[in-house]
Amino acid sequence: MSKHATHATTDPTTEPPVEHLLEIDDLSDDDLAEIVSSAEDLKQAHHRGEPHAVLPNQSLAMLFEKPSTRTRVSFETGMTQLGGHAVYLGPDTTHLDHGEPVADTARALSRYVDAVMARVFDHDKLAEMAAHASVPVVNGLSDAAHPCQTLADLFTIYEEFDGFEDVSVAWVGDGNNVGQSFAVGSAMAGLDLTMATPDGYEPDEEVLARAADRGPAPKVTHDPETAVADADVVYTDVWVSMGEEDERETKLGDFEGFQVNSDLLATAPDADVMHCLPAHRGEEITGEVLESDRALVWQQAENRMHTQKALLTHLLGEE
């Protein structure tokens, strides 16, 4: 017998397809409803102090090319609460950015862990990782999308309004990765969404088309007052994202008039305010609004953990 004959091998052609979450619309409408419902149950269990270790002995690799507070802590703490284990892999702790092909990293990690969460600069790198991984790959943020943030956003709205019916939302600011995922997720949930961006900062046409394929098409305007008028929720994000510091002065000029402040909110006096954090007080939002009773940002931040626990349970739990 060959000395290699007893080595276990895996034939990928016999394995069931792996479910990844690179974009929010990788989920079906039923998947989204299931995750929101599960997040509600998991949050209630957490607040009651009830153990919910439904993924015992399962491991999550967390790859970070960008700094993180909420993404790292919410995934790591959430995985612990589910009875599993998370491994932090920063930019200086792997070979990924030091010459090793993404495919090799994906194949190796698939032999060690049950899922991979990656926060990367380039969405194409994430797609390549998913193409070669035999375990689920979750987008923890890329330049194109932030589906985990959208799950938390939608769950927060669901909690506040006891569902999604007849809820209108205004997005004010940059049609960036967070905004693009939220546009598609809002359509999937049936929300009435209007996005106000400066000229040239609209979401990609391809993203808007995907949103229209899944539900009510988001409306796009360059007038923040029109978007906010009578909205139930006003959502904003930073104007200058990580890696865009050299564009700062240009962007601050381009976004003049798009700040979420008390004057803008006067046309929507009962609207709740959301922000995915970190916030730049005095730029896209004022400290007065962020610290007011109408801000849902801390609930929104907490919900990252509960929706990600629900997502991991969906991807890794037994049928």
C-alpha positions as CSV (number, residue, x, y, z in Angstrom):
1,M,0.0,0.0,0.0
2,S,1.2,3.5,-0.8
3,K,2.2,5.5,2.2
4,H,-0.2,8.1,1.0
5,A,-3.2,5.7,0.6
6,T,-4.7,6.5,3.9
7,H,-4.7,10.3,3.5
8,A,-8.3,11.6,3.4
9,T,-9.3,13.4,0.2
10,T,-12.3,15.4,-0.7
11,D,-13.9,15.3,-4.1
12,P,-15.4,18.8,-4.6
13,T,-17.8,17.4,-7.2
14,T,-19.5,15.3,-4.5
15,E,-19.9,18.1,-2.0
16,P,-23.1,20.2,-1.8
17,P,-22.7,23.8,-3.0
18,V,-21.5,26.2,-0.3
19,E,-23.6,29.2,0.6
20,H,-21.7,32.5,0.8
21,L,-22.8,36.0,1.6
22,L,-20.9,38.5,-0.5
23,E,-23.9,40.7,-1.4
24,I,-27.2,41.1,0.5
25,D,-29.1,39.7,-2.4
26,D,-27.2,36.4,-2.2
27,L,-30.0,35.7,0.3
28,S,-33.5,34.8,-0.8
29,D,-36.5,36.7,0.6
30,D,-37.2,33.7,2.8
31,D,-33.6,33.7,4.0
32,L,-33.8,37.4,5.0
33,A,-37.1,36.8,6.9
34,E,-35.6,33.8,8.6
35,I,-32.4,35.8,9.7
36,V,-34.5,38.7,11.0
37,S,-36.7,36.4,13.0
38,S,-33.8,34.5,14.3
39,A,-32.0,37.7,15.3
40,E,-35.0,38.7,17.3
41,D,-35.0,35.4,19.2
42,L,-31.2,35.5,19.8
43,K,-31.4,39.1,21.0
44,Q,-34.1,38.3,23.5
45,A,-32.2,35.2,24.7
46,H,-29.1,37.3,25.2
47,H,-31.0,40.0,27.1
48,R,-32.6,37.4,29.3
49,G,-29.2,35.9,30.0
50,E,-30.1,32.5,28.4
51,P,-27.3,30.5,26.8
52,H,-27.7,29.9,23.1
53,A,-24.7,27.9,22.2
54,V,-26.2,26.5,19.0
55,L,-22.8,26.2,17.1
56,P,-20.6,24.3,19.6
57,N,-17.0,23.7,18.6
58,Q,-17.4,25.6,15.3
59,S,-14.7,28.1,14.2
60,L,-14.7,31.3,12.3
61,A,-11.6,32.8,10.7
62,M,-11.8,36.7,10.6
63,L,-9.6,38.2,8.0
64,F,-9.0,42.0,8.2
65,E,-7.3,44.2,5.7
66,K,-8.9,47.3,7.3
67,P,-9.2,48.4,10.9
68,S,-12.4,47.5,12.7
69,T,-14.2,48.0,16.0
70,R,-17.8,46.8,15.5
71,T,-17.2,44.2,12.9
72,R,-14.4,42.4,14.9
73,V,-16.1,42.6,18.3
74,S,-19.6,41.7,17.1
75,F,-18.4,38.7,15.2
76,E,-16.0,37.5,17.8
77,T,-18.3,38.0,20.7
78,G,-21.2,36.6,18.8
79,M,-19.3,33.4,17.8
80,T,-18.4,32.9,21.5
81,Q,-22.1,33.3,22.5
82,L,-23.0,30.6,19.9
83,G,-20.6,28.2,21.5
84,G,-17.9,28.5,18.8
85,H,-14.5,30.2,18.4
86,A,-13.3,33.1,16.3
87,V,-9.7,33.6,15.1
88,Y,-8.5,37.1,14.4
89,L,-6.2,37.4,11.4
90,G,-5.0,41.0,10.8
91,P,-3.1,42.3,7.8
92,D,0.3,41.5,9.4
93,T,-0.6,38.0,10.7
94,T,-1.2,36.1,7.4
95,H,0.6,35.6,4.1
96,L,-2.4,37.0,2.2
97,D,-0.9,40.4,1.6
98,H,2.6,39.1,1.4
99,G,2.6,37.1,-1.8
100,E,0.4,34.1,-1.1
101,P,-2.5,33.8,-3.7
102,V,-6.0,34.4,-2.4
103,A,-6.9,30.9,-3.7
104,D,-4.3,29.2,-1.5
105,T,-5.3,31.1,1.6
106,A,-9.0,30.1,1.0
107,R,-8.2,26.5,0.4
108,A,-6.0,26.2,3.5
109,L,-8.5,28.0,5.8
110,S,-11.2,25.8,4.6
111,R,-9.3,22.8,6.1
112,Y,-9.2,24.6,9.5
113,V,-12.4,26.5,10.1
114,D,-16.1,26.2,9.4
115,A,-16.5,29.7,7.9
116,V,-14.5,32.8,6.9
117,M,-15.4,36.4,7.4
118,A,-13.3,38.8,5.4
119,R,-13.0,42.6,5.5
120,V,-11.2,43.7,2.4
121,F,-10.4,46.7,0.2
122,D,-11.2,45.0,-3.1
123,H,-14.5,43.1,-3.6
124,D,-12.8,41.0,-6.3
125,K,-10.5,39.5,-3.7
126,L,-13.6,38.4,-1.7
127,A,-15.1,36.9,-4.8
128,E,-11.9,35.0,-5.5
129,M,-11.8,33.7,-2.0
130,A,-15.4,32.4,-2.2
131,A,-14.6,30.7,-5.5
132,H,-11.9,28.6,-3.9
133,A,-13.2,28.1,-0.4
134,S,-15.2,25.0,0.6
135,V,-16.7,26.8,3.6
136,P,-19.0,29.8,3.7
137,V,-17.3,33.2,3.1
138,V,-19.0,36.3,4.6
139,N,-18.4,39.8,3.4
140,G,-17.4,41.8,6.5
141,L,-17.0,44.9,4.3
142,S,-15.6,45.5,0.8
143,D,-15.4,48.6,-1.4
144,A,-18.6,47.5,-3.1
145,A,-20.9,46.2,-0.4
146,H,-21.5,45.7,3.4
147,P,-24.3,43.2,3.7
148,C,-23.8,42.5,7.4
149,Q,-24.4,46.1,8.1
150,T,-27.6,46.0,6.1
151,L,-28.9,43.0,8.1
152,A,-28.4,45.0,11.3
153,D,-30.1,48.1,9.6
154,L,-33.1,46.1,8.5
155,F,-33.5,44.4,11.9
156,T,-33.3,47.7,13.6
157,I,-36.1,49.1,11.4
158,Y,-38.1,45.9,11.9
159,E,-37.9,46.3,15.7
160,E,-38.8,49.9,15.7
161,F,-41.8,49.6,13.4
162,D,-42.9,46.1,14.2
163,G,-42.2,45.1,10.6
164,F,-41.4,46.8,7.3
165,E,-44.9,47.7,6.0
166,D,-45.5,51.4,5.1
167,V,-42.0,52.5,6.4
168,S,-40.3,55.2,4.4
169,V,-36.6,55.7,4.6
170,A,-34.3,58.5,3.4
171,W,-30.6,57.9,2.7
172,V,-28.7,61.2,2.8
173,G,-25.1,61.4,1.6
174,D,-22.7,59.1,-0.4
175,G,-24.1,56.2,-2.4
176,N,-21.2,54.2,-1.1
177,N,-20.8,50.5,-0.2
178,V,-23.1,50.8,2.8
179,G,-25.7,52.7,0.8
180,Q,-25.5,50.2,-2.0
181,S,-26.2,47.2,0.2
182,F,-28.9,49.1,2.0
183,A,-30.6,50.0,-1.3
184,V,-30.8,46.3,-2.3
185,G,-31.8,45.2,1.2
186,S,-34.5,47.8,1.5
187,A,-36.0,46.6,-1.8
188,M,-36.0,43.0,-0.5
189,A,-37.8,44.1,2.6
190,G,-40.3,46.2,0.7
191,L,-39.2,49.6,2.2
192,D,-40.0,52.9,0.4
193,L,-36.4,54.3,0.0
194,T,-35.3,57.6,-1.4
195,M,-31.6,58.2,-1.7
196,A,-30.3,61.8,-1.8
197,T,-26.7,62.1,-3.0
198,P,-24.6,64.9,-4.6
199,D,-24.3,64.6,-8.4
200,G,-21.8,62.0,-9.2
201,Y,-22.1,60.1,-5.9
202,E,-25.2,58.0,-6.8
203,P,-25.2,54.2,-6.3
204,D,-24.1,52.2,-9.3
205,E,-26.7,51.7,-11.9
206,E,-26.1,47.9,-11.7
207,V,-26.9,48.0,-7.9
208,L,-30.1,50.0,-8.5
209,A,-31.2,47.5,-11.2
210,R,-30.6,44.6,-8.8
211,A,-32.7,46.4,-6.2
212,A,-35.5,46.9,-8.7
213,D,-35.4,43.2,-9.4
214,R,-36.0,42.3,-5.8
215,G,-38.7,44.9,-4.7
216,P,-39.6,48.6,-4.8
217,A,-37.0,50.4,-6.8
218,P,-35.2,53.1,-4.7
219,K,-35.8,56.7,-5.9
220,V,-32.7,58.8,-6.4
221,T,-32.5,62.6,-6.0
222,H,-29.9,65.3,-5.5
223,D,-32.2,67.2,-3.1
224,P,-31.8,66.0,0.6
225,E,-34.9,68.0,1.7
226,T,-37.1,66.2,-0.8
227,A,-35.8,62.8,0.3
228,V,-36.2,63.6,4.0
229,A,-39.7,65.1,3.9
230,D,-42.1,63.0,5.9
231,A,-39.6,60.1,6.2
232,D,-39.9,57.6,9.1
233,V,-36.1,57.0,9.1
234,V,-33.2,59.1,8.0
235,Y,-29.9,57.3,7.4
236,T,-26.5,58.7,6.8
237,D,-22.9,57.5,6.6
238,V,-19.4,59.2,6.5
239,W,-18.5,61.2,3.5
240,V,-14.8,60.2,3.6
241,S,-14.3,56.5,4.0
242,M,-11.1,54.7,5.0
243,G,-8.6,54.9,2.1
244,E,-10.2,58.1,0.7
245,E,-8.3,60.6,2.9
246,D,-6.7,62.2,-0.1
247,E,-10.2,63.1,-1.4
248,R,-11.3,64.7,1.9
249,E,-11.3,68.4,0.9
250,T,-13.0,67.7,-2.4
251,K,-15.7,65.6,-0.8
252,L,-16.4,68.1,2.0
253,G,-17.1,70.7,-0.7
254,D,-19.2,68.3,-2.8
255,F,-21.4,67.3,0.1
256,E,-22.2,70.8,1.4
257,G,-25.9,70.9,2.2
258,F,-26.2,67.1,2.9
259,Q,-25.5,67.2,6.6
260,V,-28.1,65.5,8.8
261,N,-28.9,68.3,11.3
262,S,-31.9,69.8,13.0
263,D,-32.7,72.1,10.0
264,L,-32.8,69.2,7.6
265,L,-34.9,67.1,10.0
266,A,-37.5,69.8,10.4
267,T,-39.5,68.4,7.5
268,A,-39.5,65.0,9.2
269,P,-40.1,65.9,12.9
270,D,-40.8,62.3,14.0
271,A,-38.1,60.5,12.0
272,D,-35.6,58.2,13.7
273,V,-32.0,58.7,12.7
274,M,-29.5,55.9,11.8
275,H,-25.8,55.8,11.2
276,C,-23.6,52.8,10.8
277,L,-20.6,54.4,12.7
278,P,-18.0,55.5,13.1
279,A,-19.5,59.0,12.8
280,H,-17.7,62.2,12.0
281,R,-19.6,64.7,14.1
282,G,-19.9,68.1,12.4
283,E,-19.6,66.6,8.9
284,E,-22.3,64.2,7.8
285,I,-24.2,64.5,11.0
286,T,-24.2,66.9,14.0
287,G,-23.4,65.8,17.5
288,E,-26.8,67.2,18.6
289,V,-28.7,64.8,16.3
290,L,-26.4,61.9,17.1
291,E,-26.9,62.3,20.8
292,S,-30.6,62.9,20.6
293,D,-33.4,60.6,21.6
294,R,-34.3,60.0,18.0
295,A,-31.0,58.4,17.2
296,L,-31.1,54.6,16.8
297,V,-27.3,54.3,16.3
298,W,-26.5,52.3,19.4
299,Q,-29.3,49.9,19.0
300,Q,-28.2,49.6,15.4
301,A,-24.6,48.9,16.5
302,E,-25.7,46.2,19.0
303,N,-27.8,44.6,16.3
304,R,-24.7,43.9,14.3
305,M,-24.0,41.1,16.8
306,H,-27.4,39.6,16.9
307,T,-28.0,39.6,13.1
308,Q,-24.5,38.1,12.5
309,K,-25.3,35.4,15.0
310,A,-28.4,34.7,13.1
311,L,-26.5,34.7,9.8
312,L,-23.9,32.3,11.1
313,T,-26.6,30.0,12.4
314,H,-28.3,30.1,9.0
315,L,-25.0,29.3,7.2
316,L,-23.6,26.7,9.7
317,G,-26.6,25.3,11.6
318,E,-28.3,22.0,10.9
319,E,-31.3,22.1,8.6
